[in-house]
Amino acid sequence: MNSIELFAGCGGMGLGISRSGFSTNRVIEINSDCCATIRANKKKPLPHVAQWPLLQEDVRNVDFTKHERKVQLISGGPPCQPFSRGGLHGAETDPRNLFPEAVRAVREIKPHAFIFENVDGLARDQFARYFEYIRLQLRFPTIPARCGEDWRDHLARLQQEETGGRRDGLHYGVVADVLNAADYGLPQKRKRVFFVGFRADLGVEWSFPKPTHSREALAWSMRYGDYWERHRVPSRRREVPKNLRNVEIGRLDPPRSKPWRTVRDAIADLPDPFQEPDAASVYENHFFQPGARSYKGHTGSPKDEPAKTLKAGVHGVPGGENMLLHEDGNVRYFSVREAARLQGFPDAFRFEGAWSETMRQLGNAVPVTVAELLASDIRRRVASHACDEDSS
């Protein structure tokens, strides 16, 4: 089965989808640094990425009609700045709002399914109507906005289509939800909105996979399980984080889910780049970055919790963000390799560019493991339908 990746960034979602079994027909990204990262991994060659047909282009200039009905999945993360908590909240007035291009790609390709990701800020009350507008555009991609039509008027027409009971032409069943990547095994508290749709004629009934990891299980592992022993932490240094101390759990009834993965889980085997400057000769992109400082609201990520959300920032890494908080209160920036692990990238994945640029790529990336989880489930459903078609 084939896929196309829009707004690919440095390739997090694309890598996860490729690892789920989809064959990538096209990877589209405009940013030169992101494209340099993808090309570096194609050259290595890194499994899956080596076969990507990369197109460095503005998605608004791409004609998708040649891929019509040849692609089973479209994916991508349209630029998040229009809806980011750290941005200007311009939404539909922000020229970086490229959700209409995602809808156009669906309209022209007519895939079996799609998956799009964005910041959880899009789910805020102030964007509630626009959130619904995005969902309905994806549901009815063949009903585009008219020339000069205000988005609110277009929304009204889409709402009439949905309530009118007419189901002629191309349309999709669309579900949307905010997922916390920590609940699916990523060592990072990262909440993002995902839109997933299946072409209506497939008759697919789908919901997001249930979480596999939990805060309660992590608390249990620290109090009664093997967390500290596994990491060989001396008894005098074992301290359950404040956020986990009040979690109600029973010793004889451990949670059925797996524990949230922590920063320590993710990077314990990596040498400290400050103490071992030669670490980068063994682990790619693993070097010390000076200048980290802590201040109110920006205190770094403790080792024994999932990391705080990695952030990109409009002008590089925001001050005080993307830091590791040591037990003694000292902080340092995560190395690029450490941050890559927090996003689910394999150690063989190389990032190109200065530290601030590579951290921006990582802050904007879709976690590889979350993308693989969702795409694997979508692929099973699409493959099941294909088998049903073959037997009919």
C-alpha positions in Angstrom: 0.0 0.0 0.0 1.2 3.5 -0.9 1.4 6.7 1.1 2.2 10.4 0.5 3.7 12.7 3.2 2.9 16.4 3.2 4.6 19.0 5.4 7.2 16.2 6.2 9.5 18.3 8.4 12.5 16.2 9.3 10.6 13.0 8.7 9.1 11.8 12.1 5.6 11.0 10.8 6.9 9.7 7.5 9.4 7.3 9.2 6.7 5.9 11.5 4.4 5.4 8.6 7.1 3.7 6.5 7.9 1.4 9.4 4.3 0.4 9.6 4.5 -1.1 6.1 3.4 1.6 3.7 5.4 2.3 0.6 6.1 6.0 0.3 5.3 7.5 -3.1 6.3 11.1 -2.3 7.7 13.2 0.6 7.0 16.9 0.3 8.8 19.6 2.4 9.8 23.2 1.7 12.3 23.9 4.5 15.9 23.5 3.3 17.3 22.3 6.6 14.6 19.6 7.0 15.3 18.5 3.5 19.0 18.4 4.2 18.3 16.1 7.2 16.2 13.8 5.0 18.8 13.7 2.2 21.5 12.9 4.8 19.5 9.9 5.9 18.8 8.9 2.3 22.5 9.0 1.6 23.5 6.8 4.6 21.3 4.9 3.6 18.8 4.7 6.5 16.2 1.9 6.2 12.9 3.2 4.9 14.2 6.8 4.4 16.6 5.7 1.7 13.7 4.9 -0.7 11.8 8.2 -0.1 11.2 10.3 -3.3 11.8 13.7 -1.7 10.3 16.9 -3.3 11.5 20.2 -1.9 8.6 22.4 -2.8 5.8 24.5 -1.4 2.8 22.2 -1.1 0.6 24.9 -2.7 2.5 24.4 -6.0 2.1 20.6 -6.1 -0.4 19.0 -8.5 -1.7 15.8 -6.8 -4.0 14.7 -9.5 -1.4 12.3 -11.0 -1.7 10.3 -7.8 -5.5 10.0 -8.0 -6.6 6.6 -6.5 -3.0 5.3 -6.5 -2.3 6.2 -2.9 -4.0 4.6 0.1 -2.8 7.0 2.8 -2.1 10.7 3.0 -0.4 12.1 6.1 1.2 15.2 7.4 1.4 17.9 10.0 0.4 21.3 8.6 2.3 24.2 10.2 1.2 24.6 13.8 2.1 28.2 14.4 -1.4 29.5 13.6 -2.8 27.5 16.6 0.2 27.2 18.9 0.0 28.4 22.5 3.2 30.2 21.9 2.2 31.8 18.6 0.0 34.7 17.6 -3.1 32.6 17.3 -3.9 33.9 13.9 -5.8 30.7 12.8 -7.5 31.2 9.5 -5.9 34.6 9.0 -2.3 33.3 9.3 -0.8 32.7 5.9 0.9 29.6 7.4 -2.4 27.9 7.9 -2.1 25.2 5.2 -5.0 22.9 6.3 -6.8 23.9 3.0 -3.9 22.4 1.1 -4.2 19.1 3.1 -7.9 19.1 2.1 -7.0 19.7 -1.5 -4.6 16.8 -1.5 -7.4 14.5 -0.2 -9.8 15.9 -2.8 -7.4 15.3 -5.7 -5.9 11.9 -4.6 -9.0 10.3 -3.1 -7.0 8.1 -0.7 -8.5 5.3 1.4 -7.5 7.1 4.5 -5.6 10.1 5.9 -3.9 11.2 9.1 -3.1 14.8 10.0 -1.5 16.2 13.2 -1.4 19.6 14.9 -0.8 21.2 18.3 -3.4 20.7 21.0 -3.9 24.4 21.0 -6.2 23.9 18.0 -8.6 22.1 20.4 -9.0 25.2 22.6 -12.4 26.8 23.0 -11.3 29.9 21.1 -10.8 27.7 18.0 -13.8 25.4 18.5 -15.6 26.6 15.4 -12.5 26.5 13.2 -11.7 23.0 14.6 -15.1 21.9 13.4 -14.5 23.7 10.1 -11.3 21.6 9.5 -13.1 18.4 10.4 -16.0 19.1 8.0 -13.6 20.1 5.2 -11.9 16.8 5.5 -15.2 15.0 5.7 -16.5 16.7 2.5 -13.3 17.5 0.5 -15.2 17.9 -2.8 -17.1 21.0 -1.4 -14.4 23.6 -1.5 -14.8 27.3 -0.5 -16.1 29.5 -3.3 -14.0 32.3 -4.5 -14.0 35.1 -1.9 -16.3 33.1 0.4 -15.7 33.7 4.1 -14.8 30.5 6.0 -17.9 31.0 8.3 -20.2 30.9 5.3 -18.3 27.8 4.0 -18.7 26.2 7.4 -22.5 26.8 7.2 -22.7 25.0 3.8 -20.7 22.1 5.1 -22.9 21.8 8.2 -26.0 21.8 5.9 -24.3 19.0 3.9 -23.8 16.9 7.0 -27.3 17.4 8.5 -29.0 17.1 5.1 -28.4 13.4 4.9 -27.0 13.6 1.4 -24.0 11.4 0.8 -23.2 11.8 -2.9 -19.7 11.9 -4.1 -16.4 11.6 -2.2 -16.7 11.9 1.6 -15.0 10.5 4.7 -15.7 9.4 8.2 -13.5 11.6 10.3 -12.5 11.3 14.0 -10.4 13.8 15.9 -8.9 13.7 19.3 -6.0 15.0 21.5 -3.5 12.2 22.3 -0.8 12.4 24.9 2.2 10.6 23.5 3.3 9.5 27.0 0.2 7.3 27.1 1.6 5.3 24.1 5.1 4.7 25.4 6.9 7.9 24.3 9.2 9.3 27.1 7.6 12.8 26.7 4.4 14.4 27.7 3.3 15.6 24.3 -0.3 16.4 23.6 -1.3 16.8 20.0 -4.5 16.8 17.9 -4.9 14.0 15.3 -7.5 13.9 12.5 -8.0 10.5 11.0 -10.4 9.7 8.2 -11.5 6.7 6.2 -13.2 7.0 2.8 -16.9 6.4 3.5 -17.4 3.7 0.9 -15.0 1.5 2.8 -17.5 1.1 5.7 -14.7 1.3 8.3 -15.7 1.7 11.9 -12.6 3.0 13.7 -11.5 4.7 17.0 -8.1 5.7 18.3 -6.1 2.9 19.9 -6.4 2.7 23.7 -3.5 4.0 25.7 -0.9 1.4 26.6 1.1 3.3 29.3 0.0 5.2 32.3 1.1 7.6 35.1 -0.4 5.2 37.7 1.8 2.3 36.4 4.9 4.5 36.7 4.0 5.4 40.3 3.5 1.7 41.1 6.8 0.8 39.5 8.6 3.3 41.6 6.9 2.4 44.9 6.6 -1.4 44.6 8.2 -2.4 41.3 11.7 -2.5 39.9 12.1 1.0 38.5 14.9 2.1 40.8 16.7 -1.3 40.8 16.6 -1.5 37.0 18.4 1.8 36.8 20.7 1.0 39.7 19.8 4.1 41.6 21.1 4.0 45.2 18.5 4.0 48.0 19.5 7.4 49.3 18.8 9.0 45.9 15.4 7.3 45.3 12.7 10.0 45.3 9.3 9.7 43.8 8.6 12.9 41.8 6.0 15.3 43.3 3.6 14.7 40.4 3.5 11.0 41.3 3.3 11.1 45.1 -0.4 11.5 45.4 -1.3 8.8 42.8 -3.7 6.3 44.4 -2.5 2.8 43.8 -2.7 -0.5 45.6 0.4 -2.7 46.2 -1.4 -5.9 45.5 -3.3 -4.7 42.5 -0.8 -3.3 40.0 -2.1 -1.4 37.0 -2.6 -3.5 33.8 -0.9 -0.8 31.6 2.8 -0.4 31.2 4.5 2.5 33.1 5.0 5.8 31.5 8.6 5.9 30.1 10.8 8.5 31.7 13.8 10.6 30.6 16.0 8.2 32.6 14.5 5.2 30.6 15.2 7.0 27.4 18.8 8.2 27.9 20.3 6.3 30.8 22.7 4.4 28.5 24.0 7.6 26.8 27.2 9.2 28.2 26.7 12.7 29.6 27.9 15.0 26.8 29.2 17.6 29.3 31.3 15.1 31.3 32.4 13.2 28.2 33.1 15.6 25.3 34.0 12.7 23.0 30.5 11.2 23.2 29.7 12.6 19.8 32.3 10.4 18.2 30.3 7.4 19.3 26.7 8.7 19.2 25.8 11.0 16.3 24.5 14.4 17.2 25.4 13.9 20.8 27.3 16.9 21.9 27.1 19.5 24.8 25.3 22.7 24.1 26.1 25.5 26.7 23.9 28.3 27.8 21.0 26.5 29.6 19.4 28.5 32.5 16.5 27.9 34.7 13.8 30.5 35.5 10.2 30.6 36.6 8.1 28.3 34.5 11.1 26.9 32.7 12.9 24.5 35.0 13.8 21.6 32.7 12.6 18.0 32.7 13.2 15.8 35.7 14.9 12.4 35.0 12.2 10.3 36.5 9.1 11.5 34.6 8.4 11.7 30.9 10.1 14.9 29.5 8.1 18.1 29.1 7.0 18.8 25.6 10.0 19.5 23.3 9.4 22.9 21.7 10.6 24.5 18.5 10.0 28.2 18.9 9.6 30.7 16.1 13.2 32.0 16.5 14.9 28.8 17.7 14.7 27.0 21.1 12.7 29.1 23.6 14.8 30.1 26.6 14.8 27.6 29.4 13.1 24.9 27.4 14.3 21.5 26.2 16.5 21.0 29.3 17.4 18.1 31.5 17.0 18.8 35.2 19.6 17.0 37.4 18.8 15.8 40.9 21.1 18.6 42.4 19.0 21.3 40.6 21.5 22.0 37.8 20.2 22.1 34.3 21.7 21.6 30.8 20.2 21.4 27.4 19.3 18.0 25.9 21.7 17.0 23.2 20.2 16.5 19.8 20.6 12.7 20.2 18.8 12.8 23.6 16.0 14.9 22.2 15.7 12.5 19.2 15.2 9.6 21.6 12.5 11.6 23.3 10.8 11.8 19.9 11.2 8.1 19.1 13.9 8.5 16.4 16.5 5.7 16.0 20.1 6.4 17.0 21.1 6.0 13.3 19.0 8.9 12.2 21.2 11.9 11.5 20.1 15.6 11.9 21.7 18.4 9.8 22.1 22.0 10.8 23.1 24.0 13.8 21.9 22.9 17.3 19.1 25.5 17.4 17.9 24.4 13.9 18.0 20.7 14.6 16.2 21.2 17.9 13.5 23.2 16.0 13.2 20.3 13.6 12.7 17.9 16.6 10.3 20.3 18.3 8.1 20.3 15.2 8.3 16.6 14.5 5.6 14.0 15.0 6.9 11.3 17.3 8.0 8.3 15.2 6.5 5.7 17.5 3.1 7.3 17.7 2.9 7.7 13.9 3.9 4.0 13.5 1.2 2.9 16.0 -1.6 4.9 14.3 -0.5 4.0 10.8 -0.2 0.3 11.6 -3.8 0.3 12.9 -5.0 2.2 9.8 -3.1 -0.1 7.5 -4.8 -3.2 9.1 -8.2 -1.7 8.5 -7.5 -0.7 4.9 -5.9 -4.1 4.1 -8.9 -5.9 5.6 -11.2 -3.9 3.3 -9.0 -4.8 0.3 -9.3 -8.5 1.2 -13.1 -8.1 1.5 -13.2 -6.5 -2.0 -11.0 -9.3 -3.5 -13.3 -12.0 -2.1 -16.5 -10.4 -3.3 
